[in-house]
Amino acid sequence: MEIQQRIIKFVTKANWYIFIVASILGFINTPFKFAMGILCGGLIVTINFHMMQRTIKKTLKPLYLKMIPNKTIILKIVLVKYYIRFVLSGFIIFLLISKNIVNPLGLLAGLSIVVISILVATILELTRLITKEAV
């Protein structure tokens, strides 16, 4: 369980660091609409990630699990919240693109922030495991 906790902790922090760095670099090096795409996409995906993490932590607490005897209800609660966030995110993305507020490629770059942080966490953990075995 130690590896999973370390990865979750790293991804949670790295999301915000990558988001901030990508947004700043976007505003320095790219046109305004592209940078706004990075900012908005990064904000959408990072907030979604944190809300999903909070939902799962809350529903997996022992006290919460004891309160609800039927475990399928817990799964339904998590899925309903997930789909609400999914539809809301899709609607926000639709508005951003249809109102021509952001560049779609910049938005795609911003939406990739969580994927990048998970990829970096995986690479770091693999190198840690490989170097640990080599010693």
Stockholm file with secondary structure:
# STOCKHOLM 1.0

chainA/1-135         MEIQQRIIKFVTKANWYIFIVASILGFINTPFKFAMGILCGGLIVTINFHMMQRTIKKTLKPLYLKMIPNKTIILKIVLVKYYIRFVLSGFIIFLLISKNIVNPLGLLAGLSIVVISILVATILELTRLITKEAV
#=GR chainA/1-135 SS CHHHHHHHHHHHHHHHHHHHHHHHHHHHHSCHHHHHHHHHHHHHHHHHHHHHHHHHHHHTSHHHHHHCCCHHHHHHHHHHHHHHHHHHHHHHHHHHHHTTCSCHHHHHHHHTHHHHHHHHHHHHHHHHHHHHHHC
#=GC SS_cons         CHHHHHHHHHHHHHHHHHHHHHHHHHHHHSCHHHHHHHHHHHHHHHHHHHHHHHHHHHHTSHHHHHHCCCHHHHHHHHHHHHHHHHHHHHHHHHHHHHTTCSCHHHHHHHHTHHHHHHHHHHHHHHHHHHHHHHC
//
